[in-house]
Amino acid sequence: MRDKTYEIAADLGDFLVEDYIGRLGVLKDTFVGDTAYVVSCGPSIADVWSDDLYAFLNDKFCMAVKQALGLLKGSCDMYLLNPIHIYEDQIDPTCIIVGACDTVTLKRHKNTEKFWDMVPDIYGDIKRTQLVDSLVSRCNFDDADIGASGVVERPWGPGLLLDIGLFLLKWMGFTRIIVFGWDMFSGNIYEHYYDGNTIVDRENLMSERDMMIKMAPYLVEWFARSGVELRLCSPRSVLPIPQVHIGDVIGGKYEPQ
């Protein structure tokens, strides 16, 4: 967790809960030229996670996606969540909370009240649509860029990293993003680092995976044109995004000089 995060979290509190545009302004260019480390929930987390990696990340800017919050043990700078997966007992009070959900799910889910009780510092209202019109299908990344679209209404990724997470890091000025555990799934086996294998027989999930694979190189290229290097440290990932080696990460190779 970065010392600067404490200051940013305090500044966010100067704005009303509903003033997400004002809060977004607080985040603008706060980490120009820095590296962000994103911890997601894919099974390759088991291949890279160690005490050495945790120690390395302890004073770096870290974003946790849903259940991955538990791995960072109080060292999380920014937490991505939706009403389906909430682990409020693990959150550092100064952690910047980014909530995102589509209106239909938010209205019907049992955790909705708990979600709003956490008062997300930034909220994205996802305009869920058919998969054929999603970000992974259309690759309309300019429309998802926070500088162009704002943050309150978000296109559907799907997935929190595409819904809002990666674009928010770009908005904050990071020039390198390294993602652990962004794997998707191979064949019909769906897996997270925290549970066992699940056989996938839902055509929509498999279509989503296939579209993600096709979309990934265009996403990398789009970020590169904006001066942002997007990389994975996710050895089992099926996404064709350039990989970095865990030894180089811990060795500080990707830290700004």
C-alpha positions as CSV (number, residue, x, y, z in Angstrom):
1,M,0.0,0.0,0.0
2,R,1.3,3.4,-1.0
3,D,1.5,6.2,1.6
4,K,-0.1,8.5,-1.0
5,T,-3.2,6.4,-0.9
6,Y,-4.0,7.6,2.6
7,E,-3.9,11.2,1.4
8,I,-6.1,10.4,-1.6
9,A,-8.6,8.6,0.6
10,A,-8.8,11.6,2.9
11,D,-9.3,13.9,0.0
12,L,-12.1,11.8,-1.4
13,G,-14.0,12.4,1.8
14,D,-14.2,16.1,1.0
15,F,-16.8,15.3,-1.6
16,L,-20.4,14.2,-1.1
17,V,-21.1,10.5,-1.5
18,E,-23.1,11.2,-4.7
19,D,-20.4,13.4,-6.2
20,Y,-18.5,10.7,-8.1
21,I,-17.3,13.3,-10.7
22,G,-15.7,15.4,-8.0
23,R,-14.1,12.3,-6.5
24,L,-12.9,11.2,-9.9
25,G,-11.1,14.5,-10.2
26,V,-9.2,13.7,-7.0
27,L,-7.8,10.5,-8.6
28,K,-6.7,12.2,-11.9
29,D,-3.0,11.8,-12.6
30,T,-2.2,10.9,-8.9
31,F,0.4,8.2,-9.9
32,V,1.9,9.5,-13.2
33,G,4.7,7.3,-14.5
34,D,4.2,4.6,-11.8
35,T,3.4,0.9,-11.9
36,A,0.1,-0.6,-10.7
37,Y,-0.1,-4.2,-9.6
38,V,-3.5,-5.9,-10.0
39,V,-4.4,-9.1,-8.1
40,S,-7.2,-11.0,-9.6
41,C,-8.7,-14.4,-8.9
42,G,-7.4,-16.8,-11.6
43,P,-5.8,-20.2,-10.7
44,S,-2.3,-19.0,-11.7
45,I,-2.2,-17.0,-8.5
46,A,-1.1,-20.3,-7.0
47,D,1.9,-20.4,-9.4
48,V,3.2,-16.9,-8.4
49,W,2.0,-16.0,-4.9
50,S,4.6,-16.2,-2.2
51,D,5.8,-14.4,1.0
52,D,8.4,-12.7,-1.2
53,L,5.8,-11.4,-3.6
54,Y,3.6,-10.2,-0.7
55,A,6.6,-8.4,0.8
56,F,7.4,-6.8,-2.5
57,L,3.9,-5.6,-3.0
58,N,3.6,-4.2,0.6
59,D,4.7,-0.7,-0.4
60,K,3.4,-0.7,-4.0
61,F,0.1,0.4,-5.4
62,C,-2.1,-2.7,-5.4
63,M,-5.6,-3.2,-6.8
64,A,-7.6,-6.3,-5.6
65,V,-10.4,-7.8,-7.6
66,K,-13.2,-9.3,-5.5
67,Q,-12.0,-12.3,-3.4
68,A,-8.3,-11.5,-4.1
69,L,-8.6,-8.8,-1.4
70,G,-7.9,-11.6,1.1
71,L,-4.4,-12.1,-0.3
72,L,-3.3,-8.6,0.3
73,K,-4.0,-8.6,4.1
74,G,-4.4,-4.9,4.6
75,S,-2.0,-3.8,1.9
76,C,-4.7,-3.1,-0.7
77,D,-4.8,0.4,-2.1
78,M,-7.9,0.0,-4.3
79,Y,-10.6,-2.7,-4.1
80,L,-12.9,-3.6,-7.0
81,L,-16.2,-5.1,-5.9
82,N,-19.8,-5.8,-6.9
83,P,-22.7,-6.8,-4.6
84,I,-22.1,-10.5,-5.4
85,H,-18.7,-10.7,-3.6
86,I,-18.3,-8.5,-0.6
87,Y,-15.6,-9.0,2.1
88,E,-15.9,-5.8,4.1
89,D,-14.3,-7.3,7.2
90,Q,-10.9,-7.5,5.3
91,I,-10.9,-3.9,4.1
92,D,-8.4,-1.4,5.4
93,P,-10.4,1.8,6.3
94,T,-8.2,3.8,3.9
95,C,-8.6,1.4,1.0
96,I,-10.2,3.2,-2.0
97,I,-13.4,1.2,-2.8
98,V,-14.5,1.0,-6.4
99,G,-18.0,-0.5,-6.8
100,A,-19.6,-1.4,-10.1
101,C,-22.8,-3.2,-11.0
102,D,-25.6,-3.2,-13.5
103,T,-28.9,-1.7,-12.3
104,V,-30.9,-5.0,-12.6
105,T,-28.5,-7.0,-10.4
106,L,-28.2,-4.2,-7.9
107,K,-31.9,-4.1,-7.4
108,R,-32.4,-7.8,-6.8
109,H,-29.3,-9.0,-5.1
110,K,-29.4,-9.9,-1.4
111,N,-26.1,-7.9,-0.7
112,T,-27.3,-4.6,-2.2
113,E,-27.9,-3.0,1.2
114,K,-24.5,-4.1,2.4
115,F,-22.9,-2.8,-0.8
116,W,-24.2,0.7,-0.2
117,D,-23.4,0.6,3.5
118,M,-19.8,0.4,2.4
119,V,-20.2,3.7,0.5
120,P,-18.0,3.1,-2.6
121,D,-15.6,5.9,-3.2
122,I,-16.2,5.5,-6.9
123,Y,-19.2,3.9,-8.5
124,G,-19.8,2.7,-12.0
125,D,-23.3,2.0,-13.3
126,I,-22.7,-0.7,-15.9
127,K,-24.9,-0.6,-18.9
128,R,-25.3,-4.4,-19.3
129,T,-26.3,-5.5,-22.8
130,Q,-26.0,-8.5,-25.1
131,L,-22.5,-10.0,-25.3
132,V,-22.4,-9.0,-29.0
133,D,-22.6,-5.4,-28.0
134,S,-20.1,-5.6,-25.1
135,L,-16.6,-4.2,-24.9
136,V,-15.0,-7.5,-25.7
137,S,-17.0,-7.8,-28.8
138,R,-16.9,-4.3,-30.2
139,C,-13.4,-3.3,-28.9
140,N,-14.7,0.3,-28.6
141,F,-12.1,1.2,-25.9
142,D,-12.4,4.9,-26.6
143,D,-15.9,4.8,-25.4
144,A,-14.8,3.1,-22.2
145,D,-12.0,5.6,-21.6
146,I,-12.8,7.5,-18.4
147,G,-11.6,10.7,-20.0
148,A,-14.3,10.4,-22.7
149,S,-17.1,8.6,-20.9
150,G,-16.9,9.6,-17.3
151,V,-17.2,6.9,-14.7
152,V,-20.8,6.8,-13.5
153,E,-22.1,5.2,-16.6
154,R,-19.9,2.4,-17.8
155,P,-20.0,0.0,-20.8
156,W,-20.2,-3.7,-20.0
157,G,-16.9,-5.5,-20.2
158,P,-17.8,-8.0,-19.0
159,G,-15.7,-8.3,-15.9
160,L,-14.7,-5.6,-13.4
161,L,-11.3,-5.1,-14.9
162,L,-12.9,-4.2,-18.2
163,D,-16.0,-2.6,-16.7
164,I,-13.9,0.0,-14.9
165,G,-10.6,-1.2,-13.3
166,L,-8.0,-1.0,-16.0
167,F,-9.4,2.3,-17.3
168,L,-9.4,3.8,-13.9
169,L,-5.7,3.0,-13.5
170,K,-5.0,4.8,-16.8
171,W,-7.0,7.8,-15.6
172,M,-4.8,7.8,-12.5
173,G,-1.6,8.1,-14.6
174,F,0.0,4.7,-14.3
175,T,2.2,3.9,-17.2
176,R,2.6,0.2,-16.5
177,I,-0.1,-2.3,-15.3
178,I,0.9,-5.8,-14.3
179,V,-2.0,-8.2,-13.6
180,F,-1.7,-11.4,-11.6
181,G,-4.4,-14.1,-12.0
182,W,-6.2,-12.9,-15.1
183,D,-6.5,-16.3,-16.7
184,M,-10.0,-16.9,-18.0
185,F,-10.3,-20.6,-18.5
186,S,-9.0,-23.4,-20.8
187,G,-11.3,-25.9,-22.5
188,N,-14.4,-26.2,-20.4
189,I,-12.8,-26.0,-16.9
190,Y,-13.6,-22.9,-15.0
191,E,-11.4,-22.3,-11.9
192,H,-10.4,-19.7,-9.3
193,Y,-7.4,-19.8,-7.0
194,Y,-9.7,-20.2,-4.0
195,D,-11.9,-23.1,-5.1
196,G,-11.8,-26.3,-7.2
197,N,-12.5,-26.9,-10.9
198,T,-16.0,-26.4,-12.3
199,I,-17.1,-27.9,-15.6
200,V,-18.5,-25.1,-17.8
201,D,-21.5,-26.0,-19.9
202,R,-22.9,-22.5,-20.4
203,E,-22.4,-21.3,-23.9
204,N,-22.4,-17.7,-22.9
205,L,-19.3,-18.1,-20.7
206,M,-17.4,-20.0,-23.4
207,S,-18.4,-17.3,-25.9
208,E,-17.2,-14.6,-23.5
209,R,-13.8,-16.5,-23.1
210,D,-13.4,-16.8,-26.9
211,M,-14.2,-13.1,-27.4
212,M,-11.7,-12.1,-24.7
213,I,-9.0,-14.0,-26.5
214,K,-9.7,-12.2,-29.7
215,M,-10.0,-8.8,-28.0
216,A,-6.8,-8.9,-25.8
217,P,-4.2,-7.9,-28.5
218,Y,-6.4,-4.9,-29.4
219,L,-6.7,-3.9,-25.7
220,V,-2.9,-4.1,-25.3
221,E,-2.4,-2.0,-28.4
222,W,-5.0,0.6,-27.3
223,F,-3.3,1.1,-24.0
224,A,0.2,1.2,-25.6
225,R,-1.0,4.1,-27.8
226,S,-1.8,6.0,-24.6
227,G,1.6,5.3,-23.2
228,V,0.4,2.5,-20.9
229,E,2.1,-0.9,-20.9
230,L,-0.3,-3.7,-20.0
231,R,1.3,-7.0,-19.0
232,L,0.3,-10.3,-17.3
233,C,2.1,-12.3,-14.6
234,S,-0.4,-15.1,-15.0
235,P,1.3,-18.3,-16.3
236,R,-1.9,-20.2,-17.0
237,S,-3.7,-17.3,-18.8
238,V,-5.3,-18.0,-22.2
239,L,-5.2,-14.3,-23.0
240,P,-2.6,-13.3,-25.6
241,I,-1.2,-10.4,-23.5
242,P,2.6,-10.3,-23.0
243,Q,3.8,-12.1,-19.9
244,V,6.4,-11.0,-17.4
245,H,8.3,-13.4,-15.1
246,I,7.6,-13.4,-11.4
247,G,11.3,-13.3,-10.6
248,D,11.7,-10.1,-12.6
249,V,8.7,-8.6,-10.8
250,I,10.0,-9.3,-7.4
251,G,13.4,-8.2,-8.5
252,G,12.0,-4.7,-9.2
253,K,12.5,-4.8,-13.0
254,Y,9.2,-3.1,-13.7
255,E,9.4,-0.4,-11.0
256,P,9.9,3.2,-12.4
257,Q,13.6,4.2,-12.4
